Amino acid sequence: MALTDINSEYRLVSAFDEQATQLLKQIRVLKQQNRQLRAARDLLLPRLMSGELVI
């Protein structure tokens, strides 16, 4: 395998790693937001349905 082939593969793997890292970071953030929204829903919806909370 030539040095240029190794360099090309390294750049390809590095580019993939960068993209994958960003996507995984975004997944973690979205999961956390989803948990927070679910908690807010679970807290507020029963109050809204019972009439305790009026908007």
N, C-alpha and C positions, 0 to 999 in steps of 0.2 A: 504494500500500500504506500503510495507516494505521500510526501509531507503535505502537499496541497489537498489531497483527499482527506487527510486527518483534520486539517484546518477547516475544511468545508463542513465536515461532520460535526466538529466542535461548535462551529457557529450555528449550525442547524439545531443541535441539542441545546445550546444556550438560548436561542430564540424561543424554542419550545418551552424551556424551563421558565423563562420570563413570562410568557403568556399563561402557562399553567399556574404559576404562582399568583398572578393577578386574579385569575378566575377563582382559584381556591379562596383567596382573601375575600373576594366579593361574595362568594357562597357563605362564608362564615358571617359576614356582616348581615346578609339577608336573612340567614337563619336566626340571628340574634334579634333583628327587627321583627321577624315573624313571631318569635316567642313573646316579645313585649306587646305586640298588637293582640295576640291571643289572650294574654293576661288582662289587658285593658277591656277586651270584649267580654271575657268571663266575669269581670268585676261589674261592668256597666250594664250589660244586657239584662240581667235579672232585675236590676233597679228600674230600668226603663220599662220593662214589661209589666212590673207590678205597679207602676205609676209613682213610685217613690222619687223617680228622677223625671223631670219634665224639661223638654227642650223647646 
